[in-house]
Amino acid sequence: MKMKNILIKGTFIAPSFRNLFLFSAIQTISAPFHSDSASNHRPPSVFDKITKLDDALQVFDQMSQRQPLPSVVKFTQLLQAVTKMQHYSCSIHLFKQMTAIGIPVDVYTTAIVIKCCCQMSCTRDGFAVVAYGFRRGVVPDVFTFSTLLNGLVLEGRILEAERLFKKLIKGKLCEPNVVMYSTMIKGLCKVGINDTAIALLRLMDERGCKPNVMTYSTIIDSLCKDEMIDDALKLFNEMILHKGILPDVVTYNTLIRGFCNQGRWDDASKMLREMEDERMSPNVITYSILVDAFCKEGMVEEAEAVLNIMVERGKVPDLVTYSSLIDGFCLRGELKKAKEIFDLMKIRGHVPNIVTYNSLLNGYCKKLKIDEALHLFHEITEKGMKPDVITYNTMLQGLFRVGRYKDALELFNEMRMHNQIPPDAITYGIVLEGLCNNHQVDEALSLFRMMGGNELNLDIVLYNILIDGASKCGKPDIAKVLFNELSTKGLNPDVRTYTVMISCFCREGQVREATELFFQMEERGCPPNCVTYNVLLQGLLKNGQYDMIEMWLKKMDAQGFSVDASACSMLLDHISSRSLDGSLLKLIGKLVPKEAKEQLEFFDLKTRSLKGTFMLWVTIEIREKWVPYFVQTQVARRKYGLLIVMESNCRKARELKTHQILTYNSLLNGYCKKLEIDEALLLFNELTEKGMKPDVVTYNTMLQGLFRVGRCKDARELFKEMKAHIHIPRDAFTYRIVLEGLCANHQVDEALSLFRLMSEKKLSFDIVVYNILIDGASKCGKLDIAKVLFNDLCARGLHPDVWTYNAMICGFCREGLVRESKELFQKMAEVGCVPDRVTYNILLQGLLKNGQHDTIKMLLEEMDGKGFSIDASTCSMLIDHISSGSLDNSLLKLIGKLVPKEGKEAACLESI
């Protein structure tokens, strides 16, 4: 079939004009073409005039049918035209067709296809094209390698890019040009490796390659982001005075932003004046930087003045400018002014985006104007926009703060039911804390338990919220149960967990237990912080335990900690009442801060290159752990941004020789949970390069991560590598990960092949392995295979559990085999396997989908008798069938008993 017919259904070009245009293109196919070398660009061709994909495909069809075939030059020109239209996948497909009909390829052809691969984040395929060309005598040039380097950088595979770059130089495969050097420098700066980037800049000079303004601007930008503004300024002066390279507006904007972020207004003004002296007009970005900087410092009037100057000079403010100004007024609580700017931007033709709406929503919620916030929230959907997770988080926090926890729960359930916006760790933190603050600890605990196997159920931050909430609401027993539960889940309490529990014990008058826990946390390698000391100190004072106060104060002094306002006030009260000796005043004086310090000084990091060893134990999860805290304390955005900096410090931490395999596993786990697989692979490779041996946990973590992002091929290769290492035993968990990963990625046949291989090797199976395969086969429409596996259980001496039955019942229902699903449901009870809530919901949905209504009432009554509830999907389907008359509306009362007391299902039912 012709390419046009394969890929294009129709066209909008008039036939007469179209034929004339295409005829002109075809006529040029046989025209002569001259080129100097592979390092020069092709001259323009008639193909450049093609702007429609279907035209290009028709030309390709006609070219491929000519005898003799046109030259590779003509095909390459057509390929370039398609690539310019950004139809990258189509270009690759055309390339495959070219090779199939025997068109030879040259360096230009391969360069175009490699660029397409890189633009689609498939740099690995780009390397395959290089190999293909190499086998046909096509030697890649500097442009090809530059494209590959850029592809690796875009995918965040900086270490691989660095290796390739070094290999090119050492192997003299090509002489890097300014583009290649600049690309490599961009990659290094992207991850904050400024020293190496500057060293590469020096290497350019040594090798006679002159850097350009973009090269310098990239490094200057990275230094400014790391708050190394003086170093950036030195490089800026070097560029002008020693290299004779004139800065452009991008360079100036970078430095102005850097100075503004550090509050160096005089230097920022100097840069602006310098721009004017050089007759370089500030652009929209320049003005937006100034507006944003003034707003973050609370200088909103100055920001507004900049906006007016901007308009006077004929620069049209963009969405970023207006959004910054709105955010600034919201941070100051001037909502009326923020709304005026919001309306003004709409009048001037700018459509607010979700970021703008979120800023205004945040302002309303901070001022506790929830009704206005809700009105704005509904406006978002009315305008056809989709709220994001930040929108929901802002609204949830606002509703909880004013005590409207029922409305918050309804909104949370709405968020979960839509599935398009899955709640994140911050969302769950907000909801759990909101419930606890509104004395709904049981509700919070119920939600936490419902999360079940969710990885968030293993988040220490959420445990801390619940433990703290239970303690403050007078439920210390629940707090203790949750604390003791941590060890069973393999979680280690952090300093906040211990501090909360110490506070709980003190609140209950159990001072001895509080003191024991304090010493226990030190023994377990979790050093107490200033807050821990202050909590214990206040607990001792409240419970009249004065004999140890002096000792604790001395310990605080030795650790360099200070007493907070509450502890200081209590100490002075007890001294004045003579409960404590007045001689302590001198010691207390040493522990009171000389001046007020910013609450989060600890996070005021100056650079991504910390010298200390603190970052040794930092993992990628730290950002998620601290985000809710930053949201609550309204910390300036610059401080929150510095949390991102901590990730790059992991790179520095990994260089320390004291790193052991457990630390690497922890870091790998963090990257994989965040789905940052390329970073995880870099770290995994680094581990082996340093002579360390990955253990089974390392491989299991990587396998799980690769499967989760759909990179089955890479996971297979890693599994093979793992099997090749005799010292690494594959445990049952490894095989489960691989089987489940293959099934989840619709590779059931491959999973079955591995299963058979396991059988041949006499490896023992448990019911979990069978459940994975049965569930995978069922979901992939291979019910016959699922049946065979199910029937094989008895021969293996295994007994189906509730998960096995659920998977089979679901499979039968999916295929419309309702009778078989009912029989299996009855068989469960006969063999002593009690159906759970999930079983009932699966069967109910299956019956409803297949129009089998006769046993619905009976099943609902059984669920009621067993205390089970129906889930959101079942509830929705039942109500739909009642509305359509398929089910009697007398069932509504029974359904009402089976939905959660508070939730979207209940609200929906009430409306019916």
Secondary structure, DSSP 8 states (H G I E B T S, - for coil): --HHHHH-----S-HHHHHHHHHHHHHGGGS------TTS-----GGGG---HHHHHHHHHHHHHSSS---HHHHHHHHHHHHHTT-HHHHHHHHHHHHHTT----HHHHHHHHHHHHHTT-HHHHHHHHHHHHHTT----HHHHHHHHHHHHHTT-HHHHHHHHHHHHHTTS----HHHHHHHHHHHHHTT-HHHHHHHHHHHHHTT----HHHHHHHHHHHHHTT-HHHHHHHHHIIIIIT-----HHHHHHHHHHHHHTT-HHHHHHHHHHHHHTT----HHHHHHHHHHHHHTT-HHHHHHHHHHHHHTT----HHHHHHHHHHHHHTT-HHHHHHHHHHHHHTT----HHHHHHHHHHHHHTT-HHHHHHHHHHHHHTT----HHHHHHHHHHHHHTT-HHHHHHHHHHHHHH-SS---HHHHHHHHHHHHHTT-HHHHHHHHHHTTT-GGGG-HHHHHHHHHHHHHTT-HHHHHHHHHHHHHTT----HHHHHHHHHHHHHTT-HHHHHHHHHHHHHTT----HHHHHHHHHHHHHTT--TTHHHHHHHHHHHT----HHHHHHHHHHHHTTSS-TTHHHHHHHHS-SS---TTGGG----S---SSGGGG--THHHHHHHHHHHHHT--HHHHHHHHHHHHHHHHHHTSTT--HHHHHHHHHHHHHTT-HHHHHHHHHHHHHTT----HHHHHHHHHHHHHTT-HHHHHHHHHHHHH-TTS---HHHHHHHHHHHHHTT-HHHHHHHHHHHHHTT----HHHHHHHHHHHHHTT-HHHHHHHHHHHHHTT----HHHHHHHHHHHHHTT-HHHHHHHHHHHHHTT----HHHHHHHHHHHHHTT--TTHHHHHHHHHHHT----HHHHHHHHHHHHTTSS-TTHHHHHHHHS-SSSHHHHHHHH-
